[in-house]
Amino acid sequence: MIFIVVKFKVLDKHQNDWLLVTKEFTDATRSEPGNLWFEWHRSADDPAEFVLIEAFRDGQAGSDHVAADHFRKGLDAMRPALSETPRIIHTDLPGTDWSRMGELEITS
């Protein structure tokens, strides 16, 4: 799978509406056949920082995502709300889902 984490620094005036700014892009991406997950999180330490954790089935699914019309529209919607260029980690990983953390295994 293609595993991606992106950190977005959002302008003060858009921190409370960031999820609305990105909603159309989020919904469209989640409906892509090759999307495994697309999750927004907000930093506990910095209210201006939103973290996107996303994964795609394979390289082709990732390429299809970047080529999609909603990808360009999503970037256009985000750009005016950002205070700096986002930071990204993009890597290939084996598998298609999260693994269980053995060190915190919960048994019934």
N, CA, C and O of each residue as an XYZ file, in Angstrom:
432
protein
N       0.841     -1.180      0.000
C       0.000      0.000      0.000
C       0.882      1.238      0.000
O       2.047      1.186      0.397
N       0.316      2.350     -0.449
C       0.964      3.652     -0.353
C       0.441      4.290      0.929
O      -0.766      4.473      1.087
N       1.346      4.628      1.843
C       0.989      5.220      3.135
C       1.504      6.657      3.148
O       2.675      6.908      2.866
N       0.614      7.601      3.480
C       0.945      9.021      3.414
C       0.487      9.714      4.688
O      -0.624      9.488      5.167
N       1.356     10.559      5.228
C       1.012     11.425      6.348
C       1.394     12.838      5.942
O       2.521     13.085      5.515
N       0.451     13.768      6.077
C       0.707     15.160      5.717
C       0.334     16.044      6.895
O      -0.728     15.878      7.495
N       1.218     16.991      7.226
C       0.946     17.971      8.279
C       0.659     19.314      7.626
O       1.467     19.833      6.856
N      -0.513     19.870      7.950
C      -0.964     21.148      7.403
C      -0.996     22.196      8.511
O      -1.600     21.967      9.560
N      -0.357     23.338      8.293
C      -0.462     24.478      9.217
C      -1.518     25.413      8.649
O      -1.389     25.918      7.534
N      -2.566     25.633      9.437
C      -3.740     26.373      8.975
C      -3.760     27.763      9.621
O      -3.461     27.919     10.804
N      -4.117     28.757      8.823
C      -4.237     30.122      9.329
C      -5.258     30.187     10.467
O      -6.233     29.436     10.479
N      -5.026     31.086     11.416
C      -5.932     31.230     12.562
C      -7.394     31.315     12.142
O      -8.251     30.658     12.734
N      -7.679     32.114     11.130
C      -9.075     32.344     10.745
C      -9.742     31.120     10.109
O     -10.955     31.122      9.904
N      -8.966     30.077      9.796
C      -9.542     28.874      9.175
C      -9.443     27.626     10.053
O      -9.840     26.539      9.634
N      -8.919     27.778     11.258
C      -8.745     26.594     12.106
C     -10.066     25.932     12.469
O     -10.137     24.706     12.552
N     -11.099     26.712     12.685
C     -12.395     26.130     13.071
C     -13.210     25.626     11.888
O     -14.166     24.875     12.079
N     -12.853     26.024     10.670
C     -13.621     25.565      9.503
C     -12.792     24.708      8.541
O     -13.219     24.452      7.415
N     -11.598     24.262      8.984
C     -10.729     23.467      8.112
C     -11.432     22.213      7.583
O     -11.320     21.899      6.398
N     -12.140     21.508      8.433
C     -12.809     20.282      7.978
C     -13.919     20.587      6.982
O     -14.237     19.745      6.142
N     -14.508     21.760      7.058
C     -15.491     22.186      6.061
C     -14.789     22.560      4.754
O     -15.265     22.216      3.672
N     -13.664     23.258      4.854
C     -12.873     23.627      3.671
C     -12.469     22.377      2.887
O     -12.445     22.389      1.657
N     -12.156     21.311      3.603
C     -11.652     20.087      2.965
C     -12.715     18.999      2.758
O     -12.399     17.917      2.265
N     -13.959     19.274      3.125
C     -15.004     18.241      3.102
C     -15.235     17.628      1.721
O     -15.285     16.404      1.598
N     -15.374     18.438      0.696
C     -15.633     17.910     -0.652
C     -14.475     17.013     -1.101
O     -14.692     15.931     -1.647
N     -13.254     17.474     -0.865
C     -12.064     16.703     -1.205
C     -12.020     15.396     -0.412
O     -11.731     14.335     -0.964
N     -12.306     15.484      0.875
C     -12.302     14.305      1.739
C     -13.328     13.275      1.273
O     -13.008     12.097      1.116
N     -14.549     13.722      1.054
C     -15.619     12.803      0.626
C     -15.289     12.142     -0.703
O     -15.493     10.939     -0.867
N     -14.778     12.922     -1.653
C     -14.449     12.370     -2.971
C     -13.304     11.372     -2.872
O     -13.337     10.326     -3.520
N     -12.305     11.679     -2.077
C     -11.163     10.771     -1.928
C     -11.589      9.473     -1.265
O     -11.182      8.392     -1.692
N     -12.402      9.571     -0.228
C     -12.858      8.363      0.461
C     -13.671      7.450     -0.450
O     -13.743      6.245     -0.209
N     -14.281      8.001     -1.486
C     -15.085      7.178     -2.400
C     -14.257      6.593     -3.552
O     -14.793      5.838     -4.363
N     -12.987      6.920     -3.637
C     -12.137      6.334     -4.673
C     -11.986      4.837     -4.412
O     -11.796      4.433     -3.265
N     -12.068      4.005     -5.451
C     -11.978      2.555     -5.233
C     -10.660      2.106     -4.609
O     -10.638      1.098     -3.902
N      -9.574      2.815     -4.845
C      -8.275      2.411     -4.313
C      -7.919      3.030     -2.980
O      -6.838      2.767     -2.454
N      -8.804      3.850     -2.413
C      -8.519      4.478     -1.129
C      -8.804      3.498      0.006
O      -9.884      2.911      0.067
N      -7.840      3.324      0.898
C      -8.019      2.448      2.054
C      -8.510      3.225      3.262
O      -9.375      2.743      3.992
N      -7.977      4.413      3.486
C      -8.480      5.319      4.517
C      -7.967      6.718      4.261
O      -6.964      6.918      3.577
N      -8.673      7.681      4.823
C      -8.382      9.108      4.655
C      -8.915      9.789      5.904
O     -10.109     10.074      5.998
N      -8.022     10.053      6.875
C      -8.440     10.486      8.207
C      -7.771     11.805      8.599
O      -6.551     11.943      8.509
N      -8.571     12.754      9.028
C      -8.059     14.024      9.559
C      -7.942     13.942     11.076
O      -8.808     13.380     11.748
N      -6.858     14.510     11.608
C      -6.635     14.605     13.043
C      -6.072     15.985     13.340
O      -5.401     16.583     12.498
N      -6.343     16.487     14.532
C      -5.821     17.791     14.939
C      -4.775     17.580     16.030
O      -4.975     16.781     16.945
N      -3.676     18.290     15.929
C      -2.603     18.163     16.905
C      -3.077     18.555     18.300
O      -3.789     19.545     18.463
N      -2.687     17.786     19.293
C      -3.002     18.109     20.685
C      -2.117     19.246     21.193
O      -2.457     19.904     22.176
N      -0.984     19.479     20.527
C      -0.036     20.497     20.960
C      -0.158     21.820     20.211
O       0.233     22.865     20.730
N      -0.697     21.779     18.994
C      -0.767     22.980     18.163
C      -2.110     23.013     17.432
O      -2.305     22.261     16.477
N      -3.038     23.870     17.864
C      -4.365     23.896     17.238
C      -4.356     24.324     15.769
O      -5.356     24.163     15.068
N      -3.236     24.867     15.305
C      -3.131     25.260     13.898
C      -2.700     24.102     13.002
O      -2.717     24.223     11.777
N      -2.316     22.981     13.610
C      -1.798     21.862     12.824
C      -2.828     20.741     12.697
O      -3.310     20.198     13.692
N      -3.151     20.413     11.449
C      -4.010     19.281     11.131
C      -3.146     18.228     10.449
O      -2.286     18.548      9.628
N      -3.386     16.969     10.800
C      -2.614     15.862     10.255
C      -3.555     14.958      9.467
O      -4.600     14.538      9.963
N      -3.167     14.674      8.247
C      -3.929     13.783      7.379
C      -3.185     12.465      7.273
O      -2.014     12.437      6.897
N      -3.862     11.375      7.604
C      -3.298     10.034      7.461
C      -4.126      9.342      6.392
O      -5.335      9.165      6.542
N      -3.465      8.955      5.317
C      -4.192      8.348      4.198
C      -3.416      7.172      3.642
O      -2.198      7.085      3.797
N      -4.131      6.274      2.996
C      -3.491      5.122      2.365
C      -4.272      4.736      1.116
O      -5.493      4.878      1.039
N      -3.512      4.240      0.140
C      -4.088      3.775     -1.116
C      -3.593      2.364     -1.389
O      -2.480      2.000     -1.012
N      -4.414      1.589     -2.035
C      -4.173      0.164     -2.270
C      -2.792     -0.099     -2.885
O      -2.097     -1.028     -2.474
N      -2.396      0.721     -3.870
C      -1.130      0.501     -4.569
C      -0.746      1.783     -5.320
O      -1.443      2.795     -5.246
N       0.363      1.717     -6.031
C       0.848      2.877     -6.770
C      -0.140      3.396     -7.794
O      -0.263      4.606     -7.986
N      -0.850      2.483     -8.457
C      -1.836      2.919     -9.449
C      -2.968      3.701     -8.792
O      -3.416      4.718     -9.320
N      -3.427      3.225     -7.643
C      -4.486      3.938     -6.914
C      -4.001      5.318     -6.480
O      -4.759      6.288     -6.528
N      -2.740      5.410     -6.056
C      -2.163      6.702     -5.692
C      -2.076      7.637     -6.886
O      -2.378      8.825     -6.773
N      -1.664      7.101     -8.032
C      -1.594      7.903     -9.260
C      -2.976      8.365     -9.697
O      -3.153      9.509    -10.114
N      -3.952      7.471     -9.599
C      -5.325      7.836     -9.955
C      -5.829      8.963     -9.055
O      -6.522      9.870     -9.515
N      -5.480      8.901     -7.776
C      -5.891      9.940     -6.832
C      -5.330     11.302     -7.237
O      -6.066     12.287     -7.302
N      -4.029     11.356     -7.509
C      -3.383     12.622     -7.859
C      -3.896     13.153     -9.207
O      -3.905     14.363     -9.428
N      -4.315     12.268    -10.093
C      -4.820     12.681    -11.402
C      -6.294     13.079    -11.380
O      -6.798     13.629    -12.359
N      -6.988     12.809    -10.278
C      -8.426     13.079    -10.202
C      -8.707     14.581    -10.154
O      -7.934     15.354     -9.587
N      -9.808     14.970    -10.749
C     -10.217     16.372    -10.761
C     -10.408     16.906     -9.345
O     -10.055     18.052     -9.064
N     -10.965     16.085     -8.450
C     -11.188     16.557     -7.080
C      -9.879     16.787     -6.324
O      -9.863     17.539     -5.349
N      -8.790     16.161     -6.748
C      -7.498     16.408     -6.118
C      -7.060     17.849     -6.376
O      -6.688     18.563     -5.444
N      -7.103     18.271     -7.631
C      -6.734     19.646     -7.979
C      -7.653     20.641     -7.294
O      -7.194     21.641     -6.741
N      -8.954     20.368     -7.330
C      -9.915     21.263     -6.674
C      -9.676     21.325     -5.169
O      -9.811     22.384     -4.557
N      -9.320     20.187     -4.577
C      -9.027     20.161     -3.146
C      -7.824     21.016     -2.790
O      -7.851     21.750     -1.801
N      -6.762     20.925     -3.595
C      -5.585     21.755     -3.353
C      -5.930     23.233     -3.495
O      -5.481     24.060     -2.701
N      -6.724     23.560     -4.501
C      -7.144     24.953     -4.698
C      -7.948     25.470     -3.510
O      -7.816     26.634     -3.131
N      -8.777     24.617     -2.923
C      -9.584     25.019     -1.761
C      -8.714     25.190     -0.517
O      -8.955     26.087      0.290
N      -7.714     24.340     -0.362
C      -6.853     24.381      0.826
C      -5.859     25.538      0.820
O      -5.611     26.156      1.855
N      -5.293     25.827     -0.346
C      -4.181     26.777     -0.447
C      -4.423     28.094      0.290
O      -3.539     28.516      1.035
N      -5.567     28.772      0.130
C      -5.749     30.064      0.806
C      -5.889     29.958      2.331
O      -5.793     30.968      3.028
N      -6.113     28.756      2.850
C      -6.288     28.573      4.294
C      -4.987     28.177      5.000
O      -4.962     28.045      6.223
N      -3.910     27.986      4.237
C      -2.650     27.510      4.806
C      -1.702     28.652      5.152
O      -1.664     29.676      4.471
N      -0.939     28.454      6.223
C       0.061     29.450      6.614
C       1.466     29.080      6.128
O       2.363     29.923      6.130
N       1.660     27.833      5.714
C       2.951     27.401      5.184
C       2.747     26.156      4.326
O       1.675     25.550      4.337
N       3.781     25.785      3.589
C       3.746     24.592      2.753
C       3.618     23.347      3.626
O       4.391     23.189      4.570
N       2.666     22.461      3.340
C       2.513     21.234      4.134
C       3.771     20.365      4.069
O       4.548     20.440      3.118
N       3.948     19.546      5.095
C       5.048     18.585      5.167
C       4.465     17.189      4.998
O       3.401     16.882      5.536
N       5.175     16.339      4.239
C       4.615     15.044      3.856
C       5.627     13.913      4.034
O       6.828     14.085      3.826
N       5.103     12.758      4.425
C       5.839     11.493      4.357
C       5.010     10.583      3.458
O       3.806     10.422      3.658
N       5.666      9.996      2.473
C       5.007      9.145      1.483
C       5.883      7.911      1.312
O       7.048      8.023      0.928
N       5.328      6.736      1.595
C       6.137      5.526      1.487
C       5.278      4.327      1.097
O       4.062      4.326      1.286
N       5.928      3.318      0.554
C       5.271      2.041      0.254
C       5.421      1.131      1.467
O       6.501      1.032      2.050
N       4.334      0.470      1.841
C       4.352     -0.478      2.951
C       3.667     -1.771      2.527
O       2.757     -1.745      1.698
N       4.095     -2.904      3.088
C       3.380     -4.151      2.793
C       2.028     -4.152      3.509
O       1.863     -3.515      4.549
N       1.081     -4.867      2.946
C      -0.226     -5.023      3.573
C      -1.237     -3.999      3.091
O      -0.943     -3.164      2.236
N      -2.442     -4.079      3.661
C      -3.523     -3.162      3.279
C      -4.336     -2.703      4.484
O      -5.433     -2.167      4.325
N      -3.797     -2.912      5.703
C      -4.538     -2.504      6.887
C      -3.564     -2.287      8.033
O      -2.384     -2.622      7.932
N      -4.071     -1.722      9.123
C      -3.284     -1.505     10.330
C      -3.015     -2.856     10.994
O      -3.849     -3.760     10.945
N      -1.846     -2.979     11.610
C      -1.525     -4.159     12.409
C      -1.924     -3.885     13.865
O      -2.020     -2.730     14.282
N      -2.152     -4.950     14.627
C      -2.441     -4.827     16.056
C      -1.138     -4.584     16.816
O      -0.105     -5.159     16.471
N      -1.178     -3.740     17.844
C      -0.012     -3.450     18.671
C       0.086     -4.485     19.775
O      -0.647     -4.423     20.763
N       0.998     -5.443     19.605
C       1.133     -6.544     20.540
C       1.460     -6.115     21.962
O       1.056     -6.778     22.918
N       2.188     -5.014     22.110
C       2.592     -4.551     23.437
C       1.410     -4.074     24.274
O       1.519     -3.965     25.495
N       0.277     -3.789     23.624
C      -0.927     -3.353     24.349
C      -2.111     -4.249     24.019
O      -3.250     -3.787     23.961
N      -1.843     -5.519     23.806
C      -2.927     -6.449     23.468
C      -3.962     -6.486     24.578
O      -3.627     -6.614     25.755
N      -5.214     -6.374     24.189
C      -6.337     -6.428     25.120
C      -7.012     -7.791     24.934
O      -7.425     -8.146     23.831
N      -7.112     -8.531     26.014
C      -7.794     -9.818     25.961
C      -9.062     -9.736     26.791
O      -9.115     -9.057     27.816
N     -10.057    -10.426     26.337
C     -11.357    -10.386     27.037
C     -11.392    -11.307     28.207
O     -12.408    -11.390     28.897
